[in-house]
Amino acid sequence: MEQLILTLFLALFTLEFLIEFGLNELNLRHVRACWDSKELPDLFTGKMTADEYDKSVQYTVASGRFQRWSEVYDRLITLVILFAVLGSLDRFAGTVAQSFSLGWYGHGIIFCLAVGLVFIATSLPTDLYATFGLEAKFGFNKTTVRLFVADKLKGLVLGLLIGVPFLFVVLWLMQAMGDYWWLWAFAFITACQFLMIVIFPTFIAPWFNKFETLKEGEFRERILALANQIGFATSGIFTMDGSKRSAHSNAYFTGIGKAKRIVLFDTLIEQMTMDQGLAVLAHEMGHYKMKHIRRMLVVQAIFLFIGLYLLSMLLKAPAFFNAFGLTSSNHAALVLFSLVSGPATFFLGPLMNRLSRKHEYEADHFAAMTLRDGKPMEEALVNLTVKNLSNLYPHPWYSAYHYSHPTAVERISAIRQTVP
């Protein structure tokens, strides 16, 4: 049985890698072939210069090359940790827990945190190159080394403050609640997710970025008028200093109920006209008004429910642990399941992307109909595409597998077809 489990995992692991690697190569060839033709999509004619198009292709190709080797690196690291490191970490965690009389819960928490730290450490080379190599080369990176280190340290502190009590409760539920522990765990994790939605904008996000109330003026008044027109309750409109890390621009909503906040990157305010920025916000409001956020939370809850049930079944299968050289335990089950579930469920990614893309089309339509004009949304999409050097010609298979949003060309075409 152990051999069968191991063979099945390696087969799925290899299949996922081959699909990821193959689609990336296919996309790179497709982009280069379109580049050779030197033809812009009709929707971008006159809106994007030849130099801007060349730079976007160069950015796409450089990103694809980086993805090629980071994919290989990440896969090798996962295999090494899974088959050569986990056993040693489990023994180390047990020794430390015994030395300080921390018991089984201490053993489990130390083990889970140690695994997380190993993955963080091994991801540093790719993180550093992505930030200070790739993004810097194309003028996007604004992060200093000092800020990069500070972000990592803050992330570690938050991981400890949140992760330790979270792991303790989950491990306690697994031990104390019998065969139906997974139902209790589902309720607890779901409650934690909602709690994080509530506390993130007020207590966590300000630890990393500076938020200021949007200054009085025409833009603020038009946003408030739009929110009032739609019936979108908000606790405030804020700008965020995204430019201290990246030149990429964005806007988002955070929080739930009347505590929802509108957050605008300072780069978005600088790069867009007032009408374009308002269209982006109308699009985001559309996600809330059309219950897309709620729908995605329900889908995620279903996946969590099924995943925890499967985990409860695996806990009763010693062969699952033996296949990876570990002793059966609750903490080992949590880590193993998190590592093997990816290769076992990778095919769900394109399905989730398909749902997400449907939501994007609907939110675009909502924005255009609310503003009674599709032009501002079209111009915003063109602006975002040009400023972010987005790929104008992704291969359809690559786009379907990886893109949670349709391309700008697809979205603009849909707006023109549905908006009178």
N, C-alpha and C positions, 0 to 999 in steps of 0.2 A: 504493500500500500504506500509506504514512504517513497518508493521509487516512482510510482505512478503520479503521486502528488508533485514530486520534483520535476518529472518530465513534463507534466501539464503546465506547471508554472513557467519553466524555461521556454516551452513552445510559445506560450502567449507573450512572454517577455520579448522573445526574438521577433515574433510577428508584429508586435507594436513598434519595435525599433525599426524594422524594415519598412513599415508603412510610413512612419515619421520621416525616416531618412530618404526614402524614395520620393515622397511627395515634395520634400524640400528640393531635391535635385530636379524634379519635374518642373517645379515653379521657377527655379533659377534659369533653366533652359527656355521656358516660355517667356520670361521677362526679357532675356537677352534677345530672343527672336523678334519680339515686338519692338525692342529698342533699335534693332537693325533697320526696321522699316521706317523709323523716324516719323511715325504718324501718331498724333495725339488723338484721343477720343474726341468726337465732334463737340461734346459738351464742354471740353476744356480748350478748344481752339480760341485763341485770343485772350485766354484767361491764365495761361501758364506759358512762360517763355521756354525756349529750347534749352537754355542753361538750367532752368528749374527742373525740367523734365529729366535732363541728364543727371542732375544731382540726386533726384528721387530714385532713379534706377541704380545709381552707384550705391546709395544707402541701402536699397533693397538687396542688392547683390552682396554687399559687405555683411548685412545682417544674416543673409542665407548662408554665407560661408562660415560665419561665427556659429550659427545654429548647427551646421554640419558637425563641427568638432565638439561643441558643447554637448550635443546629443550623445556622441560617443563617450565623452568624458563622464557625463552624468550616469550613463548606463553602467560603465565600468565601476564607478564609485558605489552605486547601489549594490552591484553584485559582490564587491569586496566587503562592504559592510554587512550584507546579508549572510554571507557564507564564511567570513573570516573574522569579523569584528563583534557581532552580536553576542556570541557565546562568552567572549572575554569581558565584554561590558556587563553582562549579567552577573558573572562571577565577581567582578570588581564592585558592582553595586551591592551585592550580597555581603561582601567583606566590609564595606564602609558602613552599611546598615547595622551589621552585627557589632562593629567596633563602637558605635555610638548608641546602641540599643534602640534602634529605630523600628525594628520589627518588619513584618512583611510589607506594610504600606510604605515605609521608608525605602525598602529595597525596590519596590515597584516604581516609586516616584524618581528615585535616583537613576534607575535604569532608563526610564523614558526620557528624562532630561538629558542624560548622557548621550543617548542616540541622537536627540535633537541637536546637541552641541556639535557632534561629529559631522552631521550634515551641514550645519552652518559653517563650520571651519572648512570643509571640503568644497563648499560653494564659493568661497572667497575669491579664488583665482578668476572664475568666470564673472563674478559680480564686479571685480575690479576692472577687468578688461571691458566689460559692457559699459561701465560708467566712464572710465578715464581713457579708454581706447576708442571704441566704436562711437559712442554718443558724443565724445569730445571732438572726434575727427570731423563730424558733420555739424558741429556748432550747437548741439543740443545741451550738452552737459554744463551745468553751472555749479555743481557740487564740488566743494573743496575737500581735501583729504581729511581735514579736521571735522567737517560736517558729516562726511561718510562714516568716520569712526564713531562720532557722537550718536548717529542714527543707529548704528549696530549695537552700541552699548545700551541705549535706551530700549531697543527692541529686546535685548537680553533681560534687562530689569523687568520690563513688562511681562515677558515670558515667565519669569519666576513668580512675580506677584499674582499673575492670573493662573499660570499653569499648575503651580504646586497645589493650591486648594482645589482646583478643578480636578486634577488627577486623583487627589485624595478621595473626593466624593465619589468619583466613578469607580475607583478600586474598592471603596467601601461598599457601594451598591452591588458590585459583582460578587463580593464575599458574603454580604449579609442578607440579600434578598432572594436567595434560592434560584430556582430555575427561571423565574420571571424577572430576574434582575434587569434584563434588557428593556423591559417596559418602563421601569423606574428610571433607567439611564436615559431613555428616549425623552421622557418628560423633563428630566433635569437639564439635558443638553439643549433641548428646545427652549427652555426658560432662559438658559445662559445666552443663547443667540439673541433673543429679544432684549435681554438686559444690555448686551453689548451694543445693540442698535441705539438704545436710549443713552447710554453713557459715553459712547464714542465721540460724538460731536462736542460734548462739554468738557470731558475729562481726559480723553486720550489724544484726539487730533491736535489740540493746542500744545501738547508736549513736543510735537514735531514741527508744527507750522504756526505762524502768526496770523490770527484772524481779526479783521477789523470790520466794523459796520460800514456798509457801502455809503459813501458820502451822499449828502442831499444833492439833488439835481434831477435833470430830466430823465436820465436812465433809471434811477431809483423809482421815480414816480410812475414811469411806464411799466416797470416790473410789478409794482404794487397794484396798478390798475389791471394788468393782465391776470395776476393771481386772484384779484377780486372778481374779475369777469368769469374766470373758470371755477371759482369757489375753492381755491387752493389755500388752505390755512397754513401760515408759516410764522415761526417765532422770530424771524429776522433774515436779512440779506447781508451776506458777508463776503469780503474779498480775502483771498488766501495768497500768501507770498510763495506761490509755486515757482517763481522765477529764480529763487535761490538754489533750486536743485536742477531745473530743466527749463528749456525754452519751449517744450511742448505745452499746449493749452488745453483747458477743459473746464467744465462746469458740472456740478452735481448737487443732488439733494441728499440730506442725511437726516436721521431721526424718524420718528413715527408720530402719528396723530398731529396735534397742534404744535408739537415740539420740532416739526420739520424745519430745517434750515436750508436756505439757498446759498450755495457757496460758488463763487466765481474765482477762477485763477486770475491773478493780475495779468498774466500773459494773454488771456482771452480778451480782457478789456482793452489791452493795447493793440491787439492784432485785428479786432473785428469792429465793424461799424455798429451803431446802436441797434439798427434793425436786425442785423445778423445775430448779435448777442441775444436779442429778445426772441428770435426764432429758436435758438438753441435752448433757451429756458422753456419756451412753450413746448418743445419736444420732450424735455425732461418732465415737465408737468403732465404731459400726455401719458407718460408711463404710470404715474400715480393715478390719474383719473380713469385710466382704462384697466386698472388693477393688475398691471403687469408685475409689479413688485410682489404683491400678495400671491400671485400665481406662481412665481418662481420660488417663493418661500415654501409654498405647499409642495411643489415638486421636490425641493431639497429635503423637506421633512419626510416625504415618502421614501426617498433614497436612504435617509438616515435610519428610518424604521426598518427597512429591509436589511440594511447593512448590519445593524445591531442584532437582528434575529439570526442572520447567518453567522455572526461572530459567536453568538451563544451556542450554535450548533458545533462550530469548530472547537470550542472549549472542551467538548466531549469527545474529541478525536485526537488522542495522543500521537497518532501517526503524522498529523499536521505539524506538530512541534518537532518530532523526531526527524522529519524530512529536512529540517533546516538546522539540526544539531542543537536544539534548545530543549530545556526541561519544561513540561507543561506548567503554566502559571498564568494568572490573569494579566499581569503586565506584559509578559511575552506575547500573549494573544493580541493585545492592543497594538503593539509595535509590528508584529508579523502581519496582521490584517491590514494595517495602513500601508505596508510595503507591497503586499501581493495583490491588493484590491485594484490598484491602478492597471496593471496588465490584464486583469480579469474583466475590467469594465471600460476599457479605453474606447470601445465601439459606441458607448453612450455619448461621447463628446460631440460627434457630428449631429446627433439627435437634439441635444441641448442647444447647439448652435442654430439649428433649424428653427427651434421655438424662439430663440433670442432674435434671430433675423426677422421673423414674423412680427415680433413686438416692435422692432425698429421701424419697419415699414408703417405700422399702425401709428406709432408716435409721430413720425414725419407727416403723415396725413392729418393727424390731429392738429399739429402745429400750423400747417398750411391752411386748414379750414378755420382754425381759431383766429388767425391773423387775416383771413380772407385774401391771402396772397401767398403763392408758393415761392415767389422769387427770393425773399429773404432767407428761407431755408436752403434753397439751391445755392445761393451765394455763400452762405455759412459753410456748407459742405465743401464747396470749391476752395474756400479760404483755408479750412482745416486740412484739406488734402495737400494743398500747396505748401503751407507752413510746416506741416509735420512730415513732408516728403513721403507721403503714403504711396503704396504701390498701385499704379493705375491699371496694371494688367496682371493681376494674380491668376494663376491657373485655376480653372473652375473647380477641380478636385481639391486643390490645396485650400482654396477659399471655403469650400463646403466643410472641410475637415477642421480648419483652424479659425476661421473668421466668425466671431459672434455677431458682427455687424456686416450688412451688405456693403459692397464697395460704393464709393460716391457716385459712380456712373449708374449703378443699379438703383440707388436711392433717388437720384434726380430724375431718372426715367420714370420711376414709379410715381413720383410727385406729379409729373407732367401728365401722366395717364389718368390720374384720379382726381386732380384738382381742376375744376372748370376755369 
